Amino acid sequence: MQMDLFTIRIASVVVVALIYMLFDIFNKRNVPSLFAYATLAYGLLLTVAYLDVMQIAVSLLIAVVVLSLGYVVYKIGQIGEGDIIELGALSLMLPIQIQPILGGTFSQFGMPFVVSVLIGTGIAALVILPIYYLPKAAMQSRRAMMKSIGAPTAFKALLITTAYLALMAFLMTFVGANPYAVVLLALMLIGSVTTVLFEKPITRVMVDYVNVDKFDEGDIIAFNLMEQKAIDQIKRKVRIFDRLVTPELISEMRSKNVRAKLPVYKQAMPLALPIFIGAVASLLFGNVLLYILPL
């Protein structure tokens, strides 16, 4: 029975993450609220199915931390509400991963499964982002892409490259890093440097310039494409003006007749895609950081 329930948990993580991804990709990053909250309820049901007070308490604690911290990140305009609920639901379905499916006896040291998912998500996003957006940015304007690489940007990219290479040298010299770690770090290095060098061209592909009538709740305004003077000017009229678009912000902008067209992430990469990749990779291989820093 315990093995059957574990199989159900694994299958639930894959299926739920897949459905979130499909909604995000084919429904314009709009996950129905009914489905999102239903996944939380389903995750809670799987948590209760442990029939063990300690395991239930640990599962609930992990989910509360994920949802609470996620809400803070959501309010500052860095992540979507649906993505937070998805991560909370996944944490309820599989709070602690004892060992990965393909990892044999590779211990996860009792770390919450959602931590592995977040790390895998971050790495997947680093790799996917430039692959997906650079061709589109190049189609818009190759010249603008090259002009975006200024001295500060190049210096930042150089610092990142130096840090990655130093870490790789340290691991290979003193830890004996395996080939998987080297490949993983190389992918992270390429993704990080490319994203930093072409941040503005990539961002421009992600945004549409729209006025308040085209705002949707949960949209994020690209402050990095706005001049500080323009941001301050709107803030003098709309005190709650911030990156995250809320019903209150829409209402106040309309009442103050602020009709400026602003850069809004309408074409942003669905985060549910790297979350799905991160979840599947974590189920199969566990926390990928343990391959980089073997403990």
C-alpha positions, -999 to +999 in steps of 0.1 A: +000+000+000+028+024+009+046+017-024+013+023-043+008+057-025+044+067-033+038+059-070+006+080-069+026+109-054+052+107-082+026+104-109+007+133-094+037+156-095+043+149-131+007+152-143-001+183-123+032+200-134+024+190-170-011+205-169+001+237-154+027+239-182+000+233-209-022+260-194+007+284-193+018+278-229-015+274-247-038+296-225-016+327-226-001+321-191-036+320-176-041+291-152-078+288-141-082+296-104-105+266-099-078+243-112-050+260-092-069+257-059-080+222-067-044+211-070-037+226-035-067+207-021-055+175-039-020+180-024-036+184+010-054+152+005-022+134-003-006+149+028-034+136+051-030+102+034+003+099+053-018+091+084+011+102+105+010+134+126+047+142+122+048+137+084+016+157+080+030+185+101+063+186+081+044+186+048+021+215+060+051+235+073+069+232+040+039+243+020+032+272+043+068+284+039+067+280+001+034+299-002+044+326+023+078+333+007+062+330-028+036+355-019+062+380-009+081+374-042+047+377-061+039+411-045+072+426-056+064+415-092+089+387-097+067+356-102+031+348-110+005+338-085-003+306-104+034+296-102+034+300-064+003+279-060+018+252-083+049+250-062+029+249-030+008+220-044+038+201-055+054+205-021+022+189-006+022+160-030+058+151-023+072+170+008+105+150+012+122+130-015+142+102+001+161+093-031+157+100-068+142+074-092+175+070-111+198+079-083+201+045-067+210+051-031+219+088-037+208+104-005+189+138-006+198+145+031+161+150+040+158+182+019+123+193+009+115+181-027+104+216-036+140+229-030+152+205-057+124+217-080+133+253-075+170+247-083+161+226-113+137+253-124+163+280-122+188+261-142+163+252-168+152+288-171+188+299-175+193+276-204+159+280-221+156+318-219+183+328-244+176+298-267+140+309-270+143+347-271+176+355-288+165+344-323+134+366-319+155+395-307+178+391-337+148+392-360+138+425-346+172+442-349+207+426-349+222+461-346+202+469-314+213+436-299+250+445-304+245+481-292+230+468-260+264+454-250+280+483-231+310+484-209+291+479-176+273+449-192+305+434-205+322+438-171+293+421-153+295+392-178+332+390-172+327+388-134+301+360-138+324+341-161+353+344-137+332+332-108+320+302-127+355+293-140+369+297-105+342+274-090+348+248-118+386+249-112+381+245-074+358+216-078+380+198-103+411+204-082+400+198-047+367+179-049+371+158-079+339+170-097+324+145-121+318+152-158+281+159-151+289+187-128+313+203-153+286+201-181+260+215-158+281+244-147+291+251-183+254+253-193+247+276-164+277+298-173+266+301-210+230+309-200+239+334-173+264+353-195+241+353-225+212+366-205+233+394-189+248+405-222+215+406-240+191+415-211+175+445-228+169+429-263+155+398-246+133+419-224+120+439-254+108+407-270+089+398-239+070+430-236+041+448-253+036+485-249+000+489-237-020+514-217-040+507-186-070+495-206-050+465-217-036+457-183-046+424-167-044+415-130-010+399-123+008+415-152+043+427-145+056+461-158+092+461-171+107+489-150+141+481-165+128+494-199+115+526-184+135+557-175+135+566-138+121+600-147+090+584-162+086+560-133+088+589-108+063+610-129+037+583-127+044+576-090+036+613-082+001+607-096-004+571-086+012+564-052+008+526-054+024+524-089+047+494-089+059+464-110+029+442-101-004+451-117-033+448-092-070+458-095-062+487-072-034+499-095-057+497-126-085+515-108-062+544-096-045+548-129-079+551-146-092+575-121-060+597-124-063+594-162-028+579-166-029+566-202+008+563-210+018+531-228+040+511-206+062+480-212+043+450-198+055+414-199+028+400-222+051+376-240+071+364-211+083+328-211+058+306-191+075+298-159+055+266-157+077+252-185+110+253-165+090+242-134+079+211-152+115+204-163+127+210-128+101+187-113+108+158-137+146+163-134+143+163-096+122+132-095+147+114-117+180+127-104+173+145-072+188+179-062+213+187-091+234+208-067+245+175-051+262+166-083+281+199-083+289+198-046+290+161-037+285+157+001 
